[in-house]
Every structure is written in C-alpha cells, then in structure tokens.
C-alpha cells in the first residue's frame, strides 16, 4: 500500500509531509515522492496520521467472563479508540497463573484478536514454572483481584522480584483496607491512602534489599495519588528502574464525581482528590509518568447498579480522543503525546518495532481528524456505558491500521486478518 498526501507525527512531535510505502505489514519507505506501480493507494489528505496507541493495561475478560467483554468486542473497542496493541491482565476466571492457562489464553487471542496483543502472568507464592519467555510481565496484586489471594508478604514479594525481570504491581496493600462491619459506604474511604503509601514503602525496602544486578524492572500500575508521583520521582532520581502508568479516569475525574454520580465511577484503586488529579496531570505532562493504560475493566450495567457493585471503568474505546483532548487543553505537547501512546510503553515492555512511524516498524497507524465533538452513541464495549460522553472531544480515530492492514474505517470493522503476538 502507498499512502499519499500523508502528514504524520514523528517522535520529535513534528508533523512531516511525505508518502508512506507499506510492504509486508511494515513501513518500507518515507519519502516526498514514491513510485506507485501496482500499489494500492490510500489518500490521507483529510487526516493527520499518528502511531497506533499501545495500551499496556486492559481486561478483555476472556476466558471466563464473556458477558462482560471478550477479545472480539474488546479489540473492536480498541480500534475505535486508536489502540493497535494491548497487554491483557491475568485476573481471569480462572486466573492466568500457570503455564497451561497462559497457553490457553494465547490460543484464544490468536484466534480472535483484531489487534496486537501480549499477556501477563498472575503471580502466586507457589508458581515455580519458568515462564518469562511466554509473558510480557508478571503481575503482582497487593490487593485481591481474583480468586487468588493478594500478595503482601515482604518475603514472597522479594522472591517474586528476584524471579521475574519485569513486575507490574497493583500497589495497594489490602491489609490496610477497612473491612469492619462499621466501614464507610464510600469506596475510597475503605481503601485509604495509607494502603498505597504502605505498599510503596514495602516495594522500596525490598528493592534496596536486593543486589542491583538482581532487581527487576518495576511498573507501578494505575497511579492515582500525588504520593505515588512523589515516590516514583524520587526513585527514578536515585537510579531505580521504576516506571509509572496512570489511567484516563484519574486525569478526568475526582472522588467528587464518584460521590455525586455513584458506582459507575467506582474503580480500583479509587479516584482521589482534585489535588491528586492536578499532580498526576503535571507528572504526565513532564514525563514522570511514562505511559497511559486505560485499565479497561468492563462490567455489565446490572452489576454496576447492584447492591455489591464491582470496581472498574470501560475506557479503551475513547483512549486516543481523551489524550488528544489534552493537547487541545494545552496539557500535552505532541512530543509528549507520542511518548505516552507508544514510545515509553514499547521501551518498558520490550515491544519491538512499534515505537513510532519509521522505516522498519510495523505500520500501526491511526488516521485522526477534527470533528464537531459529537460522540458516536453506538459502542463496541459490552459495558454499554461511556463516562466521557459529556466531554467535547474534537479528535476522532477515523481509520485504524494494524500491521499495514486497515481494520476500522469509522463505519466498518475488517475482521479476517488477526493481530500479532508482541
């Protein structure tokens, strides 16, 4: 394929006018004029082209909870959100905690996923299999998130830190949660800030107790507090290999939204204060936070409205418009946007040839355009709820290309060719 009239974003945050030649799923050439003999032509005159987003934190709920989501519906939602690569979390039913379950899950993704994908392992104290070559990271839940218990013991955490080269941590120590009968009806009060600060203290102490050459890369998932920003800033400054991820809901909402509007905004870790939101936004803009994960966690509407609602927000379908909105607001530069959507996540998780628009990389491209801000009411996620519907998102992911193949064109999905494992 030859993309003519292309205006594409480079890693310096500049838009370059050229043609893009794609062969065998990869970018073969970028040049002002390329011979078009026998090439399929795509005219990009109406668009700006940005790299496909890497979302390193999603819950597509398969296997085990297809009524909430699934690989097909989740990947369609991703394509509409300008996401071309995901890493799926392991707290399935049953948890993806063994080599056999990892392979079963991979088989499903190979058969169904329209986008590129990788998986994580749900860590346990007793898993002694050598699985590092089969997973993108080992997920440590310091707060219970599946049928398996949480992991808070310093001894077990140290063992896992030494065993796995990359650990992605839900850094919320549930031994600090209020589980008493008299606990508050408010979700964020039952999961107090000290659960996060306590988890960070344990992580730091363990890292310092491990020889430098045996320390893992540590990713702090879904950062939601100013405390985490301060911690990761300090840890990076003294040389620890720590990475920060936050999610759109922490940048767009506060705990007041949860208090006023209810359990649709209930998520783990909880949405916090305006001060926390401001500090997270500053950290995103400055690069202290490395990348954005949607933490796409769909539940059925009836579940969210029940007496015992699960935590989670569906977000991947709006990821690219959400981040482009921050450019319009002046929070992000195009250069920082590029880092957030692909550069840093690809570096952290060793996702090869997907860190931008450059010869040799896979042609994961999103063709964006300005709109009047009206959002499409029809959703792909089974959650059936858009918490961002009242935001005036001016940008839309109109066409999404994965590995050089158009998979979504604003009206239609093309499902014959599947995505790749990363």
N, C-alpha and C positions, 0 to 999 in steps of 0.2 A: 504493500500500500504506500502511496505517496500522499502526504498531507500538504496541500498547497495553502498559501496565504496564512501560514501558521505564525502566531505570536505567542511564544512560550516562555515560561518562567525559569530562569536559571538559579543556581544556588547562591548567587550574589544578590538575589532579589530584583533582578532586572528582567524585563521582557525583551526577548530577541525576536526579530522578524526574519524568518527563513522558511525553507521547506524541510519536511521531516520524512525520510525514507525508512520504511519498516520492512524488515525481512526476517522470516523465521521467528517472529514474535519479538524481535529486538530492534532497537534503533540502530540502523546501519549507517546513516549519514544525516548531518545537519548542514545545510548549505543554502545560500540565496537562490540557487537555481540547480535543479536536479533533473536529469533526463527521465522522461515519464513513459518510455517504451514499455508496453504491456503491463503497466502498473495500474492497479485500481486507484482512483483519485478520490480523495476526500477534501472538500473545500471548507477550510476552517475560518473563512473571512468573518463570520459572525461571532466568533468566540475568542476568549483567551484560553490558553492551554496551561494547566498546572500538573505536577506529578500526582499520580494516584496516592491517596492517603493510606498510610499503614496504621491500622487500629490494633494495638497490641493487647487489648483487653476487652473481650466480648464473651457473652454467654449465649450461645446458639441453642442450648438446652437439649441437644441431641447427642447421645441417646438418653432416653428416659422421660422427657417431658415435652413431647411434640405438641401438646395442646397449648403450651406457652410460646413456642417458637420452633424452629427447625433449621437445618442447614440451608434448605432451599429458600424459605421465606427470609431467613436472616441474611443470606447473601444477596437477595434482591433488595432488601432494605439498605444493605451496604452500598450497592451500586448506585442507588438513588442518592446516597449521601456522599458520593465521590470517593468511596473506600474500595481499594482494589486488593488489599492484603489484610488479613486478620490473624490474631493468635487467640485461640479459643481456650477458655478457662476449664479446669478439670472437675469442678464440683457438680458433676452429673449425678444421675441416678441409674446405676451405681457410680460412685466416684471413680474417676480415671486415675487409679492409684497403683496399677500393676502393668507390667509389660503386655500382658494379654489384652487388657482393657484399652491401653494405648493403641494397639494394633487394630482392635475392633472399631475404635473411633476413627482412626485414619482411613479404614476401609469405607466408612460412611462418607467421609469428606471427599475421598477420591471419586466416589460415585455421584455425589450430589452438588458439591460446591461450585458456584459460578465464579468465585474469586479465589485468589491465592490464600493459602492457609498454613498454619502451624498449630501445634498443640502443646499444652503444659501438662506436667505430672502433678497429681495431688500427693503431696508428701505425707508419709506416716512414719512413726518411730521404727517400724519393723521392715520396711521395704529395703532389701539388700540387693536387688537386681541392678545391673549396670545398664542404665537407660539413657545416659547423657546424649548418645548419638541419635536417639529417637525423638527427643523433645527439644523445644526451644528454651525452656526454663523449668525449674522446679518451683511450684507454688507452695508457699507456707502460709497457712491460715492460723494466725494467732487468735482469731475469733472463729468459732464454729460456723461452718458454712455448708455442711453436708452431713451425711450420716456418720462421717468420721469425726473424732474429737479434735478440738483445737490443739495447737502445739505452743505451749508457753514455757516449758521446762528449759532452763539455760543449757542443761546437759544435752538434751535432744536437739535443741537449736544448733548448738556447736557441732554436733555430729553431722547434721544436715548441711551446715555451712561448709564443712570440710569435704563432704561427699559430692556436692553439686557445684559446678563452676559459675552458674548463674542462678540466683534465687530471687523470685518475685514475691514480695511479702505483703499480706494484709496485716499491716502493723497496728493492730488494735487488740490489746491484751484483755481477753474477755473475763479474766479473773477479777478485773476491776469493775465489771458491769454490776448494776443493781438488779438482782433477781428476787428481791424480797416481795412478799405479798403487798406491801405498802408502797411499792415503787410508783414513780410518776407515770401518768398516762402519756407523757411526751417522750417520744423515741430518743431524741438527742440527750435528754437528761438521764435516761437509763444507760446510755453508753457515754460516760463522761469523758472529758478531755484527758483526764489522768490515765485512761486506758491507752491513749495514743502516746503520751509522753513516757509512760512506763514501758511500753513496747520499744520505743526508740532507745531508751536507756539500756534495755537488755541487748538489743542489737549492737549498740556501740560497745558495750562491755565485752560481748562475745568476739566481735571483730578485733578488738585490741588484744584479746587473749589468744588469738590465732596467729602463727607466724605469717608474715606478709605474703610469702610465696604460696600459702595455702588458703588465703582468703578468697571468698567468692566475689563476683560482681553482685551487688545488692540493688534491687529495684524496689523503691517504696511506691506501692500502688495507690491509686486514687487518693492523693494527698488532699486533705480537706481543712487543714488548720495552719495558722501562722506559725505554730510550734514546729511543724514539720519543715516549713520553709527555713526557719532559723537553724534547725538541726542539719538539714542537708547542705545549707550554705557553709556551715562550719566544717562539716565532714569533708566536703569537696576541697575546701581551702587547705586542709591539712593532708590531703592526698589519698583519701579513701575512694575506692571505686564504687561510688554510690550514685544512683540515678533516680530522678524524680518524675512521676507521672501524676497528672491531675485529670479531672473529667469536666465536661461542659457544665453539668448541673452545679458544681461548686463555683463556677465562674459566673453563672447567670442567676442563681437563686440564693436565698439565705434561709435560715431556720424560720424566719417570719412567714415565708411562703408556705412552709410545712404547717405551721401553727394555724394560719388563716385558711388554707385550702385543703389540708388533710393528707391522707395516706398515699395519694398519688405521688407525693414528694418524699415519701419515706424511702430511705436508701441507707446502705451500709458502706462505709462509715456515714454518719448523718451529715446533712448540710448544716453549716455552722453560721457564725455571725457575719455582719457586714464587714467588720474589721478583718476577719479571716478571708473573706472574699477579696477584699482590696489587696491583701498581702499576696494571695495566690495570683491575682491578676498581675501584680508587679513582678512576681517571680517568673510568670510565663513570658512577659514582655522582655525581661532581662536575660532570659536563658537559664536561670537557676533551675527551673522546671524544664525537663528535657523534651517531653512529648506529651501528647494528649491521648488518653484512652477513653473511649466512650463509656466503658463499663456497661455496655448494652445488656440490660438484665430484664427482659420482658416477663410480665406475669399477666394472667387473664384479668379482665376488668372485675369479674366477680370476686376473685381472690383479693384484689387490692381494696375492694369495698367491704370485705368481710370483717368479722369481729377480731380476727387474728391475721392482719394483712402481712404478706411477705414484703421484704425490702427489695427495691430495685426499680430502675428507670430505663425505659427503652429510649435510645438516643442516636444510634448509628445512622439512621435514615436522614438525619439533619446535620451530620458532622461537618461537612465542608461548608455549607451555608453559615453554620454557627461561627466557625473560625474566620471566614471571610467577613462576617459582620464586625469582628474585632478590628479588621483593617479599616473598615468604614468609620469605626468609632475612634480610630487613632491609637488603639491599644497596641496593635501589632504592625510591624513593618512587613513588607513582602518577604524580606530575607528571613525574618524570624518565623513567619508563616511556613516557609519552605522547610526550616529545621524541624518545626513542630509536626508537620504532616508526614515527613519521610526521612530526613537526614539522620536525626538522632535515634529514632527507633530502629532504623536499619543498622546503625552502628552498634547500638546496645545489644540487640538480639542477633547480630551477625546474619542479617537478611541480605544476601548478595544480589547485586545488580538491580537494586530497586531504590536507590537513593537520589533519584532525580532524572532529569531529561538530558541524557548524554550518550554518545555512541557506545554501544556495547551493553547498555542497560536494557532490561525488558521495557517494552512500550506499554507501561501502565500510565495512561493519560486521562485527564479529566478536562472536558471542554466546558468552560463555565461562561455564563452570560448574565448580564444585568436584567432584572425583571422589575415589575412594579411592587414586589414584596408580597404578593398574594401567594399563599401556600396551597399546594395541592391537597385536597381533603382526603383523597384516596391513599391509604397507607399499605405498605407491604408487611410491616411487622405485625404479628398476630396480637401484640399488646393492644393495638387499636386505639392508642392514646398518644397525642402529641402535646407535650407540656410546653412546647415552644411556639404554639400556633399564634400567639399574640405578638410575637416579635416580628418586626418588619425586615425580614432577611431579603436583601436586594439581589443577592447572588444565588444562582441555581446551578447544580451539576446537571447540565443538559444532555451530555453524552459521556459515557464512561467506557474506556477501553482497557482491557486486561490482556496482557501478553500479545499486544498487537491486534486483538480482535474486539470489535465493538460489541459490548454485552448489554448496553442500555442506551436508548436514544430518546429519552424523555417521554416516550409513549409505550415502548415495547422492550421486552427482555429477550435476549437471544441465549438459549439455554443448551444448545447442542454441545458446545465445547466447554469443558470444565477448567477450573483453575488448577494451579500447580501447588504442590507442597513446597514450602520455603525451607 
